[in-house]
Amino acid sequence: MKPREVVIPLVVGLAVALAQALFAGPDLIRLIVYFFGGLALAGVGVVLSRAVRERGSHPEMNGLVRAPRMEADRHKTAPVESSTAKNERVWGDVKPEDLLAIDHMDNLTRNERDRLLEPYIGQWLTVDGAVDDVQGKANDPTVYVYIREREHRVVANFKNDKVRASSLRKGIPIRVMGSFHHVQGYIESIFLEDCEFAARDRPTPPLPPPAMRESAKEKPGDVRAPINAMVAGHGAEFSGVGVGKTETFTVTNEFGFKWTPNAGIVIGGLHARLNGIPHTWTFDNNMNPYFPAKYAPPPDIPGDCYFTVDNIKAGTPWTITILHEHPYEWQHDFTIEDEIGPKIDFDKQAEVRLAVKVLQGTQWRFGLKFSRGDEFSKGRYSSGYPLWHLQKEQNSDDLAFTHYDELGRGRGALLCRDYANQEIGIVIKRVGQQLIITVDCNPTHIVTFDARSHRFALATAWADGREFKISVRCEVLVTDS
């Protein structure tokens, strides 16, 4: 309220009170009554003056509506956040390999690496690969899809479209986009949040692997049939020396492959187009010598395939053989330290017999490397990757065994005395949740393992630097489809 709006009525009221007092004469009581009556009139004048001012300043009291102006003022003082700005996505111009490379910088502290990764957190990436595993049900808060992409793994977190995510089958090709959350270099994995299934014709597809960029210039959504590509049947071989690339071929059904040498440093890849989308699967001698065919499902539209050998000792000859039949039964001669044989899956090969014959060497080891999944320890055994093996010492004809469990704890025992280089029969049988191993030279000795942690096995042999030759024949006694 302005001062003049109070002073004017107050002065008028006081003047009236003073005039009444003067005409009242000397009567004291009448003087007091008139004085305070004037003050009351002054107060009424102040109230009436304020009411008149407010009436003049609010036209809606005279029938005028000011709602539009009031609404405009409200928007001016409290702006509404744009939903477009809130949901805007920033796409990262980076590959998962680049993020993993930052996490592998051992010359930096953890805090320094985190500072380098921080600008990429929240940026959106698109990944192409094959489903490796799925965790979570459709009614769970989150479904995790594990994707194998080139030489690393992507953990995709789905909070929407969980019915589709939870029903994915192992090995199928998949394209996903999500917000980068963090990276764990020690397990070669990156983690994406708020993931969605990406359409194959998305305008900004991920870069293909380096080995394929020259042959993948067309858009990933373009499906083309192979031109002048040979059809590779079972047993087709590709050979080379040192680092190199095979000719292009095509297949129309699921397939696997094996290669030699299967010891020493050999790293390569199978590069293929499935339904027009480029894929790469890596193989090396630290995993297993047979490519799991379930990772190469039959394409609806065949595409070109080829192998590359990317890391091998200069001048070393190699051969890659196409397999259209499951290599359940095999024979192999072990002569190289830590050489490995074909993979055994005890969920499918429920009972197998290994016939082991030592052809050369007075001290040797032969056994099985175990794993819960398709990957195996890079060493003979490590945490999470058990090892069971037979052993013969140089100055003894006795045969013993040793087992290292998932925690790396070892135990062993004598199996047979006076072994004298006889052929050994080893039977491995899955019964329910147990895996049972027996050796024919001592039928009373039975070793029992957890079938879940010992589901997959690789035969392996070594002699701690001494020359040896061990011939092994694998016979499948019972299969379980």
C-alpha positions as CSV (number, residue, x, y, z in Angstrom):
1,M,0.0,0.0,0.0
2,K,1.3,3.4,-1.0
3,P,1.8,6.1,1.8
4,R,-0.6,8.6,0.2
5,E,-3.4,6.0,0.2
6,V,-3.2,5.9,4.0
7,V,-2.4,9.5,4.8
8,I,-5.2,11.3,3.0
9,P,-8.1,9.4,4.6
10,L,-6.4,9.6,8.0
11,V,-6.0,13.4,7.7
12,V,-9.6,13.8,6.7
13,G,-10.8,11.7,9.7
14,L,-8.6,13.6,12.2
15,A,-10.0,17.0,10.8
16,V,-13.5,15.8,11.4
17,A,-12.6,14.6,14.9
18,L,-11.0,18.0,15.7
19,A,-13.9,20.0,14.4
20,Q,-16.4,18.0,16.5
21,A,-14.2,18.5,19.6
22,L,-14.1,22.3,19.1
23,F,-17.9,22.5,18.8
24,A,-18.3,20.2,21.8
25,G,-17.1,22.8,24.3
26,P,-15.5,22.0,27.6
27,D,-17.4,18.8,28.2
28,L,-14.4,16.3,28.6
29,I,-16.4,13.2,28.0
30,R,-18.0,14.5,24.8
31,L,-14.5,15.6,23.6
32,I,-13.1,12.1,24.0
33,V,-16.1,10.5,22.3
34,Y,-15.9,12.8,19.3
35,F,-12.1,12.4,19.0
36,F,-12.1,8.6,18.8
37,G,-15.2,8.6,16.5
38,G,-13.1,10.6,14.1
39,L,-10.3,8.1,14.3
40,A,-12.8,5.3,13.5
41,L,-14.0,7.3,10.4
42,A,-10.3,7.6,9.3
43,G,-9.9,3.8,9.5
44,V,-13.0,3.2,7.4
45,G,-11.7,5.6,4.9
46,V,-8.4,3.7,4.6
47,V,-10.3,0.4,4.0
48,L,-12.6,1.9,1.3
49,S,-9.6,3.5,-0.5
50,R,-7.8,0.2,-0.7
51,A,-10.9,-1.6,-2.0
52,V,-11.4,1.0,-4.7
53,R,-7.8,0.7,-5.8
54,E,-8.0,-3.1,-6.1
55,R,-11.2,-2.9,-8.0
56,G,-9.6,-0.6,-10.6
57,S,-6.5,-2.9,-10.9
58,H,-8.4,-6.2,-11.6
59,P,-10.6,-5.9,-14.7
60,E,-12.0,-9.4,-14.1
61,M,-14.1,-7.8,-11.3
62,N,-15.7,-5.7,-14.0
63,G,-16.5,-8.7,-16.1
64,L,-13.1,-8.8,-18.0
65,V,-11.3,-12.2,-18.1
66,R,-7.5,-12.1,-17.8
67,A,-6.8,-15.8,-17.8
68,P,-4.7,-15.9,-21.1
69,R,-2.4,-13.3,-19.7
70,M,-2.1,-15.1,-16.4
71,E,-1.3,-18.4,-18.2
72,A,1.3,-16.6,-20.3
73,D,2.9,-15.2,-17.1
74,R,2.9,-18.7,-15.5
75,H,4.8,-20.2,-18.5
76,K,7.3,-17.4,-18.4
77,T,8.2,-18.0,-14.7
78,A,8.0,-21.8,-14.8
79,P,9.2,-23.2,-18.2
80,V,8.1,-26.7,-19.1
81,E,11.0,-29.1,-19.9
82,S,11.0,-30.4,-23.5
83,S,10.4,-34.1,-23.7
84,T,12.5,-34.1,-26.9
85,A,15.5,-32.6,-25.1
86,K,15.1,-35.0,-22.2
87,N,15.1,-38.1,-24.4
88,E,17.8,-37.0,-26.8
89,R,20.5,-39.6,-27.3
90,V,24.2,-39.0,-27.9
91,W,25.8,-41.7,-30.1
92,G,29.3,-42.6,-29.3
93,D,32.0,-42.4,-32.0
94,V,33.9,-45.2,-30.4
95,K,34.2,-49.0,-30.6
96,P,34.1,-51.4,-27.7
97,E,37.7,-52.4,-28.4
98,D,38.7,-48.7,-27.8
99,L,37.0,-48.7,-24.4
100,L,38.6,-52.0,-23.4
101,A,42.0,-50.6,-24.6
102,I,41.7,-47.7,-22.2
103,D,40.9,-50.1,-19.3
104,H,44.0,-52.2,-20.2
105,M,46.4,-49.2,-19.8
106,D,48.6,-50.6,-17.1
107,N,50.8,-47.5,-17.0
108,L,47.8,-45.5,-15.6
109,T,46.1,-45.7,-12.2
110,R,42.5,-46.8,-11.9
111,N,41.4,-43.2,-11.4
112,E,43.2,-42.0,-14.5
113,R,41.6,-44.8,-16.6
114,D,38.2,-43.9,-15.1
115,R,38.7,-40.3,-16.1
116,L,39.4,-41.3,-19.6
117,L,36.3,-43.5,-19.8
118,E,34.0,-41.0,-18.1
119,P,33.2,-38.9,-21.2
120,Y,31.7,-42.0,-22.9
121,I,29.4,-43.0,-20.1
122,G,25.8,-42.6,-21.2
123,Q,26.7,-42.5,-24.9
124,W,24.8,-45.0,-27.1
125,L,26.5,-47.8,-28.9
126,T,25.3,-50.4,-31.4
127,V,26.8,-54.0,-31.2
128,D,26.5,-56.9,-33.5
129,G,27.2,-60.4,-32.4
130,A,25.9,-63.8,-31.3
131,V,23.9,-64.6,-28.1
132,D,26.2,-66.3,-25.6
133,D,23.9,-66.5,-22.6
134,V,20.6,-65.0,-21.2
135,Q,19.9,-64.4,-17.5
136,G,16.6,-63.3,-16.1
137,K,12.9,-64.0,-16.8
138,A,10.3,-61.8,-18.5
139,N,8.7,-60.9,-15.1
140,D,12.1,-59.9,-13.5
141,P,13.1,-56.3,-13.2
142,T,15.9,-56.8,-15.7
143,V,17.0,-59.4,-18.3
144,Y,20.7,-59.6,-19.1
145,V,21.7,-60.8,-22.5
146,Y,25.4,-61.8,-23.0
147,I,26.6,-61.2,-26.5
148,R,29.8,-62.4,-28.1
149,E,31.1,-59.8,-30.4
150,R,34.5,-60.4,-32.1
151,E,37.0,-60.9,-29.3
152,H,35.0,-59.4,-26.5
153,R,31.7,-59.8,-24.7
154,V,28.8,-57.4,-24.3
155,V,26.5,-57.5,-21.3
156,A,23.2,-55.9,-22.5
157,N,20.7,-54.8,-19.8
158,F,17.1,-55.0,-20.9
159,K,14.4,-53.3,-18.9
160,N,11.9,-53.2,-21.7
161,D,11.0,-55.9,-24.3
162,K,11.9,-58.5,-21.7
163,V,9.8,-61.2,-23.1
164,R,11.8,-61.1,-26.3
165,A,15.1,-60.8,-24.5
166,S,14.5,-63.7,-22.1
167,S,13.5,-66.0,-25.0
168,L,16.6,-65.6,-27.1
169,R,18.4,-68.8,-28.2
170,K,22.1,-69.3,-27.8
171,G,24.1,-68.6,-30.9
172,I,21.6,-66.6,-32.9
173,P,22.9,-63.4,-34.5
174,I,21.7,-60.2,-32.7
175,R,22.0,-56.5,-33.1
176,V,21.5,-54.3,-29.9
177,M,21.8,-50.7,-29.0
178,G,22.3,-49.4,-25.5
179,S,23.8,-46.8,-23.2
180,F,27.4,-47.4,-22.2
181,H,27.7,-48.0,-18.5
182,H,31.1,-49.4,-17.6
183,V,33.8,-51.8,-18.8
184,Q,35.7,-54.7,-17.1
185,G,38.9,-55.3,-19.0
186,Y,40.0,-58.3,-17.1
187,I,37.0,-60.3,-18.5
188,E,37.0,-58.4,-21.8
189,S,33.5,-57.2,-21.3
190,I,31.5,-53.9,-21.7
191,F,28.2,-53.2,-20.1
192,L,25.2,-51.4,-21.7
193,E,22.1,-50.1,-20.0
194,D,18.5,-49.5,-21.2
195,C,19.1,-51.7,-24.2
196,E,16.8,-52.1,-27.2
197,F,16.8,-54.4,-30.2
198,A,18.1,-52.6,-33.2
199,A,16.7,-52.9,-36.7
200,R,19.2,-54.3,-39.3
201,D,18.7,-51.3,-41.5
202,R,19.6,-48.8,-38.8
203,P,21.3,-45.8,-40.5
204,T,24.4,-45.8,-38.3
205,P,25.5,-49.4,-38.1
206,P,28.7,-50.4,-36.2
207,L,32.0,-50.7,-38.0
208,P,32.8,-54.3,-39.2
209,P,35.9,-56.0,-38.0
210,P,39.2,-54.6,-39.5
211,A,39.8,-57.8,-41.5
212,M,36.4,-57.4,-43.3
213,R,36.2,-53.6,-44.0
214,E,37.5,-53.9,-47.5
215,S,34.9,-56.6,-48.4
216,A,31.9,-55.1,-46.5
217,K,31.5,-51.7,-48.3
218,E,27.8,-52.3,-49.1
219,K,25.3,-51.4,-46.5
220,P,24.7,-54.0,-43.7
221,G,21.1,-54.3,-44.7
222,D,21.9,-55.2,-48.3
223,V,21.6,-59.0,-48.7
224,R,23.6,-60.4,-51.6
225,A,24.2,-63.9,-52.8
226,P,27.8,-65.1,-53.2
227,I,29.4,-64.7,-56.6
228,N,31.7,-67.4,-57.9
229,A,32.2,-68.7,-54.4
230,M,33.0,-72.4,-54.0
231,V,30.6,-74.5,-51.9
232,A,32.7,-76.0,-49.0
233,G,31.7,-79.6,-48.3
234,H,32.7,-81.7,-45.3
235,G,36.5,-82.2,-45.3
236,A,37.3,-79.2,-47.6
237,E,40.7,-77.9,-46.7
238,F,42.4,-74.5,-46.9
239,S,46.1,-74.2,-46.5
240,G,48.7,-71.5,-46.1
241,V,52.0,-70.5,-44.6
242,G,52.3,-67.8,-41.9
243,V,49.8,-64.9,-41.6
244,G,47.3,-65.1,-44.4
245,K,43.8,-65.3,-45.8
246,T,41.9,-68.1,-47.5
247,E,39.8,-67.9,-50.7
248,T,36.1,-67.1,-50.3
249,F,33.7,-70.0,-49.9
250,T,30.0,-70.5,-49.0
251,V,28.0,-73.0,-47.0
252,T,24.2,-73.6,-46.9
253,N,24.0,-75.4,-43.5
254,E,25.6,-75.2,-40.1
255,F,29.3,-76.2,-40.0
256,G,32.4,-76.3,-37.9
257,F,36.1,-76.5,-38.6
258,K,39.4,-77.7,-37.2
259,W,42.9,-76.5,-37.8
260,T,46.6,-77.5,-37.5
261,P,48.9,-76.8,-35.8
262,N,46.7,-76.9,-32.7
263,A,49.6,-76.1,-30.3
264,G,51.7,-73.0,-30.0
265,I,50.5,-69.5,-30.8
266,V,47.8,-69.6,-33.5
267,I,45.1,-66.9,-33.6
268,G,42.7,-66.5,-36.5
269,G,39.1,-65.9,-37.4
270,L,36.2,-67.1,-39.5
271,H,34.6,-64.1,-41.3
272,A,31.1,-64.6,-42.8
273,R,27.9,-62.9,-43.8
274,L,24.7,-64.3,-42.3
275,N,21.6,-62.9,-43.9
276,G,23.7,-59.9,-45.2
277,I,25.2,-59.0,-41.8
278,P,29.0,-59.4,-41.3
279,H,30.1,-61.6,-38.4
280,T,33.5,-62.7,-37.1
281,W,34.3,-65.7,-34.8
282,T,37.8,-65.9,-33.3
283,F,39.7,-69.1,-32.8
284,D,43.0,-69.8,-31.0
285,N,44.9,-72.7,-29.4
286,N,43.9,-71.6,-25.9
287,M,40.2,-72.3,-26.5
288,N,39.5,-75.5,-28.4
289,P,40.5,-77.0,-31.8
290,Y,36.9,-77.5,-33.0
291,F,34.7,-74.6,-33.8
292,P,31.3,-75.1,-32.1
293,A,28.9,-75.4,-35.0
294,K,26.0,-74.0,-33.0
295,Y,27.5,-70.6,-33.3
296,A,27.2,-70.7,-37.1
297,P,23.5,-71.4,-37.7
298,P,22.3,-72.1,-41.3
299,P,21.6,-68.7,-42.9
300,D,18.4,-68.0,-44.7
301,I,20.4,-66.4,-47.5
302,P,24.0,-67.8,-47.9
303,G,26.9,-65.4,-47.8
304,D,30.6,-65.3,-48.4
305,C,32.9,-66.8,-45.8
306,Y,36.7,-66.9,-45.5
307,F,39.3,-67.6,-42.8
308,T,42.2,-65.4,-41.7
309,V,45.3,-66.5,-39.7
310,D,46.3,-63.4,-37.9
311,N,49.0,-64.4,-35.5
312,I,51.4,-67.4,-36.1
313,K,55.1,-68.0,-36.1
314,A,56.6,-66.8,-39.5
315,G,57.0,-69.6,-42.0
316,T,54.6,-72.0,-40.1
317,P,52.3,-74.0,-42.4
318,W,48.7,-74.4,-41.4
319,T,45.6,-76.2,-42.6
320,I,41.9,-75.4,-41.8
321,T,39.4,-78.2,-42.5
322,I,35.6,-77.7,-42.9
323,L,33.4,-80.0,-40.8
324,H,29.7,-80.7,-41.4
325,E,29.7,-83.7,-39.1
326,H,30.1,-83.4,-35.3
327,P,33.6,-84.6,-34.4
328,Y,32.4,-86.7,-31.5
329,E,34.8,-89.6,-32.2
330,W,38.4,-88.9,-33.0
331,Q,42.0,-90.1,-32.8
332,H,45.0,-87.9,-32.1
333,D,48.7,-88.2,-31.4
334,F,50.0,-85.7,-28.8
335,T,53.6,-84.8,-29.2
336,I,53.8,-81.0,-28.3
337,E,53.8,-79.6,-24.8
338,D,50.2,-78.6,-23.6
339,E,48.7,-79.7,-27.0
340,I,45.0,-80.0,-26.8
341,G,42.5,-82.3,-28.6
342,P,38.8,-81.9,-29.6
343,K,36.3,-80.7,-27.1
344,I,33.9,-83.1,-25.3
345,D,30.5,-81.9,-24.1
346,F,29.2,-84.3,-21.5
347,D,25.7,-83.0,-21.9
348,K,25.7,-84.5,-25.4
349,Q,28.4,-87.2,-25.1
350,A,27.1,-88.7,-21.9
351,E,29.7,-91.5,-21.8
352,V,33.0,-91.7,-23.6
353,R,36.0,-94.0,-23.5
354,L,39.6,-92.8,-24.1
355,A,42.1,-95.4,-25.2
356,V,45.5,-94.0,-24.2
357,K,48.8,-95.5,-25.5
358,V,52.2,-94.1,-24.8
359,L,54.4,-94.5,-27.8
360,Q,57.4,-92.5,-26.6
361,G,58.6,-91.1,-23.3
362,T,59.4,-92.3,-19.8
363,Q,57.8,-89.3,-18.0
364,W,54.6,-87.8,-19.1
365,R,51.1,-86.3,-18.2
366,F,47.8,-86.9,-19.9
367,G,44.5,-85.6,-18.7
368,L,41.4,-83.4,-19.2
369,K,40.9,-79.7,-18.8
370,F,37.4,-78.9,-17.6
371,S,35.1,-75.9,-17.9
372,R,31.5,-74.9,-17.2
373,G,31.3,-73.2,-20.6
374,D,32.9,-73.2,-24.1
375,E,36.0,-71.3,-22.9
376,F,38.9,-72.8,-21.1
377,S,41.8,-71.7,-19.0
378,K,44.8,-70.3,-20.9
379,G,47.0,-72.3,-18.6
380,R,46.7,-76.0,-17.6
381,Y,44.3,-75.0,-14.8
382,S,43.2,-71.9,-12.9
383,S,40.4,-70.7,-10.6
384,G,37.1,-71.9,-12.1
385,Y,38.8,-74.4,-14.5
386,P,39.5,-77.8,-13.0
387,L,42.1,-80.3,-14.3
388,W,42.4,-84.1,-13.9
389,H,45.4,-86.0,-15.3
390,L,47.3,-89.2,-15.2
391,Q,51.0,-89.1,-14.5
392,K,54.0,-91.3,-14.8
393,E,57.4,-90.3,-13.4
394,Q,60.7,-91.1,-15.1
395,N,62.1,-93.6,-12.6
396,S,58.9,-95.4,-11.8
397,D,56.5,-97.8,-13.6
398,D,53.6,-96.7,-11.3
399,L,50.7,-94.7,-12.6
400,A,49.0,-92.0,-10.5
401,F,46.5,-89.3,-10.9
402,T,46.1,-85.7,-9.8
403,H,43.0,-83.4,-9.7
404,Y,42.9,-79.7,-9.3
405,D,39.4,-78.4,-8.3
406,E,37.7,-75.1,-9.2
407,L,39.6,-73.4,-6.4
408,G,43.0,-74.7,-7.6
409,R,43.3,-77.1,-4.7
410,G,45.2,-80.3,-5.7
411,R,44.9,-83.9,-4.5
412,G,46.2,-87.2,-6.0
413,A,46.6,-90.9,-5.4
414,L,48.3,-94.0,-6.8
415,L,46.3,-95.9,-9.3
416,C,48.3,-98.8,-10.6
417,R,51.7,-100.4,-9.8
418,D,54.0,-101.8,-12.5
419,Y,52.1,-100.1,-15.3
420,A,54.9,-100.9,-17.9
421,N,53.5,-98.7,-20.8
422,Q,50.3,-100.7,-21.3
423,E,47.3,-99.2,-23.0
424,I,45.1,-97.4,-20.6
425,G,41.3,-97.2,-20.8
426,I,39.6,-94.2,-19.3
427,V,35.8,-94.1,-19.1
428,I,34.0,-90.8,-18.3
429,K,30.3,-91.0,-17.6
430,R,27.7,-88.5,-16.7
431,V,25.0,-89.7,-14.2
432,G,22.6,-87.0,-13.2
433,Q,24.6,-84.2,-11.7
434,Q,27.7,-86.3,-11.3
435,L,30.6,-87.0,-13.6
436,I,32.3,-90.3,-12.9
437,I,35.8,-91.3,-14.1
438,T,37.2,-94.8,-13.9
439,V,40.5,-96.2,-15.1
440,D,40.6,-99.8,-16.2
441,C,43.9,-100.6,-14.5
442,N,42.2,-100.1,-11.2
443,P,38.4,-100.7,-11.5
444,T,37.8,-100.2,-7.8
445,H,39.1,-96.6,-7.9
446,I,36.2,-94.2,-8.8
447,V,36.6,-90.4,-9.0
448,T,33.4,-88.3,-8.9
449,F,33.0,-84.7,-9.9
450,D,30.2,-82.1,-10.2
451,A,28.9,-82.5,-13.7
452,R,28.0,-78.8,-13.9
453,S,31.5,-77.5,-13.3
454,H,33.0,-80.3,-15.4
455,R,30.5,-80.2,-18.4
456,F,33.1,-79.5,-21.1
457,A,36.5,-81.1,-21.4
458,L,39.7,-80.9,-23.6
459,A,42.2,-83.7,-23.8
460,T,45.7,-82.4,-23.2
461,A,49.2,-83.8,-22.7
462,W,52.7,-82.6,-21.6
463,A,56.0,-83.9,-20.4
464,D,57.7,-80.9,-18.7
465,G,60.1,-80.4,-21.6
466,R,60.9,-84.0,-22.4
467,E,60.1,-85.7,-25.7
468,F,56.9,-87.8,-25.7
469,K,54.2,-89.2,-28.0
470,I,50.8,-90.3,-26.7
471,S,48.2,-91.7,-29.0
472,V,44.6,-91.2,-27.9
473,R,41.4,-92.6,-29.4
474,C,38.0,-91.3,-28.3
475,E,35.0,-93.5,-28.6
476,V,31.5,-92.2,-27.8
477,L,29.5,-94.9,-25.9
478,V,26.3,-93.0,-25.1
479,T,25.0,-89.8,-26.6
480,D,22.2,-87.7,-25.1
481,S,20.4,-85.3,-27.5
